[in-house]
Amino acid sequence: MKSDYERIAAAIWFIERSAPEQPTLADIASQLGLSTFHFQRLFQRWAGVSPKRFLQFLTVQHAKQLLEQSKSVLDTTYEVGLSGPARLHDHFVSLEAVTPGEYKTRGAELRIGYGIQPSPFGSMFLATTQRGVCWLSFIADEPAELELASLKRFWQGAEFYPDKEGTGAIAKRIFTRQRNENGSLTLLVKGTNFQINVWKALLRIPPGLLCSYSQVARTIGNPSAARAVGTAIAVNPVAYLIPCHRVIREVGIPGDYRWGGIRKKALIAWEAAHLPTIPRDRTLSPDIS
C-alpha cells in the first residue's frame, strides 16, 4: 500500500509532465487511481493546504520571488558573521563540528545509534551520537544495509549499534511542533572548513525562503565559489536539518538533489505551505483547486 508521500510524489511527477495540458484536479486524481474527493482529502491531510495552493509553491515564478526576498536575509547574516554556531531562525538546530583530532581518526570512540523512521517525505535513515544527529538520509527502495554501509564509510572509526527507540524519539521532533517544546537539536558533522561554513550558512535560511548557490557563496565571504558551494551541498550528511533543499538555481529551477528532484520540490512546497505569510503566485490554471 502506497504512503501519502508516495502518492503526492506521483502527483507532482504527473503534473510536471502534463503541465502544457493544464491538468484538472480530476485528471490528477484519476492518474493516481483515486476519486477527486479522496485525492483532495489526501492532499489536505499531507500538505495542510489545497492542491491548488500547494502547486502555486512549485512554480518557477514563485521560486524567483523567494530568491529575491532572501537577499535581505543573507545580507543580514553576512553582517553578523559566521563565527558562532549557526542556527535556524527558531533556534531549533545548532551545528557542532568534530575536532581536528576526531576528523583525523574519523570518529574513533564515537558510538552511533541508527534506525529507519517514518517522515512526511518517506522513510528516513537516522543516526545519532551522544553529541547530536550525525546522519539523516531519505530512502526509498534501496536496502537499509546500503545506507548503513555509507554511514560506516563516513564514520569509519566509530562503533555502530541499532537504536530504533532513540532515533524514533528524535524523529518525532524533526517534523512536528514538539521540536520547539523540547529544546534544540544538535548536529555533529565531519567536513572540511569550507564545507562546514557552507552548512552553517544553510542553517540561516529560514523555512519558506530559498537562496541561490551564488547567494550562499557571498554569505560565506567567497563570492566566486558558487560551484564549490554546490559541491559542499551535494555531500551534506544530514538531510532536511541542514536544509540544502532551500538552495536552487538563480533562474528559479530547483536543480539536483541528493535524495531526488521530486522530493526536493515536495520539501520546498511543504515548508511554504506551513508558512501562511509566503506570497501567493496566481499563475496556475484555475482548474486545479
N, C-alpha and C positions, 0 to 999 in steps of 0.2 A: 504493500500500500504506500502510495506516494505521500511525502510530507507536504505541509503547507508551502515550505520554501521551494521544494521541487516543482510544485505547480506554478508558483509565482515566477520562478526562473524560466519555466517553459512558456509562460505568458509573455515575459519580456522578450524572449527569443523570437516568438511568433510575431509580436508587434513590430520589432525591428525589421524583420524580413518582409513584412506586408505593409509597411508604412505608406508606400505610394498608393495603395488601395484604400487607405484610411479605414481600418477595420473597426467595426462597431463592437460594443460590449458583447452582443450576442455572438458575433464572429469569434471573438477570443474564447468565450465560454465553450462554444462548440468545439473548438480546436482542442480544448482540454478535456472534452467529454463530460462537461458539467452543464447544468441549466444556468440561465442568466442569474436567477435568484441565488443559487448556491455559489456561483463564482463571485458575485458581488459580496456575499456574506464572508466568503473565504478571504477575499482581499481586505475587507474592512477589519477582520479579525487579525490578520497578519500585519498590515501596514498602519492601521488606525485611521485611514482616510479612504475615500472612494478611489476606484481605479483611475478615473479621470484626473483627480488631484495628484495622485501618485505619478502618473505618466507625465504630468507637467514638470516634475522634477528631473525627468530623464532627457529633456530636450537640450540641444546644444546652446540655444539662446539663454536658457536658464543657467546653464553652467557658466557662460560668459558673464552673466550678471553677478554670479557669486565670485568669480575671479576678480572682477572689478571691486567688489566690496572688500575682498580680503586684503587689498593693498594697504589700507589704513591699519588693519590688524597687524600685518607683518612689519610695517614701518615702526609701530609701537614696540614690538618685541625686539626689533633691531636696536632701538634706542636703549632699552633696558639691558641688553646683552644676554648672553647665554652662559654666564659664569656659574649660576646656581642651578639647582635641579629644575628642569623644565616641567611644567605641569599643564594639565588641561585647565580650561577656564573655571571649572568647578572643583579644582584641586583633587580630582579623583585619582589621577595617576602620577606617580613620580618615578624617575628613572635613575638607576644606580648602575655604574659600570664596574666590571671586575677590576681588581688591582693589576698592575703590570705583572706581578708575580703569578697571579691566578691566570692571567692571559697566557703566560708562557707555559704553564702546566695544564692549560685547557680545562680548568675547573677541578683539579685534583682536590680531594677531600670534600667536595660538594656531594650532597645526597639529593637526588632529583626524583620526585614522585610524578607519575604520569597517569593519564586516563583519557578515555574518549567521553565527551559530554555533548549534550544537545545544545543547539543555539538557534536563533531565528534564521540563520543562514546555512543550515545543515550541520552535520556533526563536526565537532572540532576536537583536535588532539591538543591537550593542555598539559604542560609540565611546570612544576613549581619546586622551589627550594625554600629553605627557611628564610632566605633573604628576599624572596619575591618570585613572580612569574618569570620563567626564562624561555618559554616556548609556547606559541599558540598558532596552530595552523588549521585551516579548514580542509576537511577530507570528504571525498565522495565515494567512488567505487574502489579506490586503492586500499589494500590491506593495511591494517594498523601497524603491522610489522615494518612496513616501509617507512612510516613516519618515525617509528621508534629507532630504526636504523639511522635515519637522518639526524635525529636528536643525539644519538650516541656518537656520530661522527663530529657533530658540532661541539659537544662537551666530552671529549674523548677520555679525560681523566676522572670523570665523575662516577659515582655509584648510582644505579638506577633501580627503582622498585615501583610496582603498580600501586596506585593510590586513588582509587575511584572515589572514595569518600572525601578526601581532602581536595581533590580537583573539582569535585561536584559542588562543594561549598563555595569555592571561588567562582566557578562558572555561573552560579545563580546570581552573583553580584554584578557580573560584567554587563549584562543587557537589561537590568531592571533597576528600579528605584532603590533597591537595597544597597547599591554601591555607595550612595551618598549617606545612608543611615549608618553604615558600618565602617566609615573612615576610608582612607585612600588605599589603593593597591600600589605596591612597589614592584617594579620590573627590574630584573637582574639581566644585563646584556653583556655580550662579549663582542667587541669590534675594534676597528681602528679609531683613532681620534676623530678622523673625518666622518666616519660612519656614525659615531655616537653623536657628534654635533648635528648631523642631519636628522637623526631620530629624535633628538631633543627638540629641534625646530618643528618637527611634525606634531609634537605634543602641544604646541602653541596654536595650532589651527583649530578653532572651535568647531564642534559638531554643527553641520549645516552649511559650513563655508568650504570653499575649495581654493587651492593655490596651484600655481604652475611650477614646473621644475626650476625655471629661472627665478621666480619669486623666492623659492626656498634657498636657492644659491645666494641671492642677495642678502637674505636674512642671516646667513652664517658668515657674511663678510667676504664671500668669494663669488662675485657675480659672473665670472666666466666658467663656473664649474657646473653648469646645468646638466651636462652629460654624466659627470661623476656623481651628482646628486641622484640621478636616475638609477645608476648602478648601486648606490648605497641603499636606495629604497627597495630595489629588487631583492636584496638579501636580508631584509628586515625579518628577524626571527619571531616577532610577536605580532601577529595579525590583529587588526582592529584596535587594540590598546595602544599600539604605535600606529597611528592612523594613516598609513601610506595610501589608503584608498581615497584620501582627500586631496591628492596631488594628481593633476591632469595636465593635458597639453594646453598650450596657450590658445589654441583655436576652439577650445571647449569640448574636445573629444576625450573621453576617459583614458584611452590608451591601454597598455598592457597591465596585467595584474597577476601576481604570482599564483593566486588562488582562483583565477578565471575571470574573464571580462564581464560576464553576466553577473557574477557575484559582486564585482566592484560597483556596477551600476545599481544593483539592488541595495548595497550598503549606502551609497550616496543618497539615493532617493528615500530610503527608510529613515535615515537621520534627518533629512529635510522634512519628512512627513511628521516627525515628532517635535518640530520647532515651528509653531504657528506663525512666527514673525517673518519667516522666509517669504520673499515676494513671489507673487503668482506670475506664471507665464501663460498667456492666453492664446498660444499659437496652435494648440492641438485641435483636432477635429471635435466639434460639439457632439458627435455621435457617441463618443465614449464617455459615460457618466457613472 
